[in-house]
């Protein structure tokens, strides 16, 4: 259940951060935090990563649900307990997926606000998904020969 605790924590932190930013910034407003490298910039992303594939709302909702089902089935069907690295990885991916899924279901878009100016604006959920996938990749590469 460690995975689900991580997932819940990520989803709560993601939603809380989006709520706070939404209360203090207008759409497209940008506040420098560490000028010129990092700003808080409120944008609404109706597409996938980096705003690609706009208008695919139902597809993204379906994909997120399938990913969550796949993680749940994988965890449930494991004969032995997951080691910390894949458990944390799957928790991060699931939590980030839930965070963005909540936005899509209730707002019709994903709230993004972390703006490093050299990369498209993103959020905590995106960060969790990316970190989780990188950690999962490392885990599978490290354990592929066994």
C-alpha positions as CSV (number, residue, x, y, z in Angstrom):
1,X,0.0,0.0,0.0
2,X,3.1,2.2,0.0
3,X,2.5,2.9,-3.7
4,X,-1.0,4.2,-3.0
5,X,0.2,6.4,-0.2
6,X,2.8,8.0,-2.5
7,X,0.1,8.3,-5.3
8,X,-2.3,10.0,-2.9
9,X,0.4,12.4,-1.6
10,X,1.4,13.4,-5.1
11,X,-2.2,14.0,-6.2
12,X,-2.9,16.1,-3.1
13,X,0.2,18.2,-3.5
14,X,-0.5,18.6,-7.2
15,X,-4.1,19.7,-6.6
16,X,-3.2,22.0,-3.7
17,X,-0.4,23.7,-5.7
18,X,-2.8,24.2,-8.7
19,X,-5.5,25.6,-6.3
20,X,-3.0,28.1,-4.7
21,X,-1.7,29.3,-8.1
22,X,-5.2,29.6,-9.5
23,X,-6.2,31.8,-6.6
24,X,-3.2,34.2,-7.0
25,X,-2.6,34.4,-10.8
26,X,-4.8,35.3,-13.7
27,X,-4.7,33.1,-16.8
28,X,-1.3,33.8,-18.6
29,X,-0.1,36.0,-15.8
30,X,3.6,35.4,-15.0
31,X,5.5,36.2,-11.8
32,X,9.3,35.9,-11.8
33,X,10.5,33.7,-8.9
34,X,14.2,33.5,-9.9
35,X,14.5,36.0,-12.7
36,X,15.1,35.2,-15.6
37,X,15.2,31.4,-15.1
38,X,12.0,30.5,-13.3
39,X,8.5,32.0,-13.3
40,X,5.1,31.0,-12.1
41,X,2.9,31.3,-15.2
42,X,-0.7,30.1,-15.2
43,X,-1.7,28.3,-18.4
44,X,-4.5,25.9,-19.2
45,X,-3.3,22.9,-21.3
46,X,-6.0,21.2,-23.3
47,X,-3.6,18.9,-25.0
48,X,-1.1,16.3,-23.9
49,X,2.5,16.9,-22.9
50,X,3.7,20.4,-24.0
51,X,0.2,21.2,-25.4
52,X,0.4,18.7,-28.2
53,X,-2.7,17.0,-29.5
54,X,-5.2,19.6,-28.4
55,X,-8.8,18.5,-28.4
56,X,-8.1,14.9,-27.3
57,X,-9.8,15.3,-24.0
58,X,-11.7,12.0,-24.0
59,X,-8.7,10.1,-25.3
60,X,-6.5,11.5,-22.5
61,X,-9.1,10.6,-19.9
62,X,-9.4,7.1,-21.3
63,X,-5.6,6.7,-21.4
64,X,-5.2,7.9,-17.8
65,X,-7.8,5.5,-16.6
66,X,-6.2,2.6,-18.5
67,X,-2.8,3.5,-17.1
68,X,-4.2,3.5,-13.5
69,X,-5.9,0.2,-14.1
70,X,-2.6,-1.2,-15.5
71,X,-0.6,0.0,-12.4
72,X,-3.3,-1.5,-10.1
73,X,-3.3,-4.9,-11.9
74,X,0.5,-5.0,-11.9
75,X,0.8,-4.3,-8.2
76,X,-2.1,-6.7,-7.4
77,X,-0.6,-9.6,-9.4
78,X,2.9,-9.3,-8.1
79,X,3.8,-12.6,-6.4
80,X,6.4,-10.9,-4.2
81,X,6.6,-7.5,-2.6
82,X,7.8,-4.7,-4.8
83,X,11.2,-3.2,-3.8
84,X,11.3,0.5,-3.0
85,X,12.5,1.8,-6.4
86,X,9.6,0.4,-8.5
87,X,7.1,1.1,-5.7
88,X,8.1,4.7,-5.6
89,X,8.2,4.9,-9.4
90,X,4.7,3.5,-9.8
91,X,3.4,5.7,-7.0
92,X,4.8,8.8,-8.7
93,X,3.3,7.8,-12.0
94,X,-0.1,7.0,-10.5
95,X,-0.2,10.1,-8.4
96,X,0.7,12.4,-11.3
97,X,-1.8,10.6,-13.5
98,X,-4.6,11.1,-10.9
99,X,-3.6,14.8,-10.4
100,X,-3.9,15.6,-14.1
101,X,-7.0,13.4,-14.5
102,X,-8.8,15.4,-11.8
103,X,-8.1,18.5,-13.8
104,X,-9.4,17.0,-17.1
105,X,-12.5,15.6,-15.5
106,X,-13.5,18.7,-13.5
107,X,-12.0,21.6,-15.5
108,X,-11.7,20.3,-19.1
109,X,-8.0,21.2,-19.1
110,X,-4.8,20.7,-17.1
111,X,-3.5,23.6,-15.0
112,X,0.2,24.2,-15.6
113,X,2.3,26.8,-13.9
114,X,6.0,25.9,-13.5
115,X,7.8,27.9,-16.1
116,X,11.5,27.6,-16.7
117,X,11.4,29.6,-19.9
118,X,13.4,27.0,-21.8
119,X,10.7,24.3,-21.6
120,X,6.9,24.4,-21.9
121,X,5.0,25.2,-18.7
122,X,4.2,22.1,-16.6
123,X,3.0,21.1,-13.1
124,X,3.7,18.9,-10.2
125,X,1.8,16.0,-11.7
126,X,3.9,16.2,-14.9
127,X,7.0,16.2,-12.8
128,X,5.9,13.2,-10.8
129,X,5.0,11.2,-14.0
130,X,8.4,12.1,-15.6
131,X,10.4,11.2,-12.5
132,X,8.5,8.0,-12.0
133,X,9.0,6.9,-15.6
134,X,12.7,7.7,-15.4
135,X,13.1,5.7,-12.2
136,X,11.1,2.8,-13.7
137,X,13.3,2.8,-16.8
138,X,16.4,2.7,-14.5
139,X,14.9,-0.1,-12.5
140,X,14.1,-2.2,-15.6
141,X,17.5,-1.5,-17.2
142,X,19.3,-2.5,-14.0
143,X,17.2,-5.7,-13.6
144,X,16.8,-6.7,-17.3
145,X,19.6,-9.2,-17.1
146,X,18.3,-11.2,-14.1
